[in-house]
Every structure is written in structure tokens, then in C-alpha cells.
Amino acid sequence: MKILVINGPNINMLGIREKHIYGSENYETLVETCIKAGEKLGVEIECYQSNHEGDLVDKIQWAYFNGVDGIVINPAAYTHTSVAILDAVKAVSIPTVEVHISRVEEREDFRRISYVRQACCRTITGEGIKGYEMAIKYLAEGEYKK
């Protein structure tokens, strides 16, 4: 099984930006956490991050043509604005879990809107980096099929 972990804008700035919201762990720790979670479950993990909406759409489409079985996505700010990312996730029909490090539903009103959620089989918020592990496990164990 192969799972693609996609992160949107500013996730590469973890550990630097708004530590009171996102914690002090950096992006490298996030990647290591995902890879270790995959190793425990016998799942191949690929991590990708971009600050550009089109790059994220391209990577979702890439997943379709490259044998990806599941996607974990944190579209970050694009969560609240991107119909393009929603359409890409819908187009590929790969089981996708939306993850947010913070509890977005308890933040500013605009953050409560998620376009991509409409195409996801699960959403995990407010669990910090551990939310990525939870999402990988959910996909690896086929929980979305139940």
C-alpha cells in the first residue's frame, strides 16, 4: 500500500509560525512521524508540500497515475478557498483523509469552511502532528471501507 501525504502553504514553517497554535515541532518532524507510522503499518509513505495551489492539484492527479492507494491532505489555507483541490480529490476517487494540526472549527469563522472535506472519507482536527499518524492508520487499516 502507498499513501501520499500532501501539505499546503506554510506547513513547511511549522516550529516557526504561531507556536501557540501549531506547536513547536517542525516540518521535518512531521515527515519523520508520517514515515515511521507507515513503517509500523507496512505502508509506503511519500510526503509532499507546496505553497502553490496548482502544484497541489498536480500532485493529487499524479497520485492517480502512480498507484497511490490513499491520500492524507492538509490543504492549509486552501482548505477554505480551493474548489480546484476539491475537484482534484473528487476526480481521482482515491480515499482521502483531511487533517488539520489545529482545531480549525474553534478558530476564526472562515476557517470553519472546508471545501475539500466534501470529497474526504474522514477529517481529523486538533490532534497536532499525531493527526497524521491517525489518518495513515485509518487508511492503512481500511477503516473507510466499513
C-alpha positions, 0 to 999 in steps of 0.5 A: 500500500502507498499513501501520499501525504500532501501539505499546503502553504506554510506547513513547511514553517511549522516550529516557526509560525504561531507556536501557540497554535501549531506547536513547536515541532517542525516540518521535518518532524512531521515527515519523520512521524508520517514515515515511521507510522507507515513503517509500523503499518507496512505502508509506503509513505511519500510526503509532499508540500507546496505553497502553490495551489496548482502544484497541489492539484498536480500532485493529487492527479499524479497520485492517480497515475502512480498507484497511490492507494490513499491520500492524507491532505492538509490543504492549509489555507486552501482548505477554505478557498480551493474548489480546484483541490476539491475537484482534484480529490473528487476526480481521482476517487482515491480515499482521502483523509483531511487533517488539520494540526489545529482545531480549525472549527474553534478558530476564526469563522472562515476557517470553519469552511472546508471545501475539500472535506466534501470529497474526504472519507474522514477529517481529523482536527486538533490532534497536532502532528499525531493527526497524521499518524491517525489518518495513515492508520485509518487508511492503512487499516481500511477503516473507510471501507466499513 
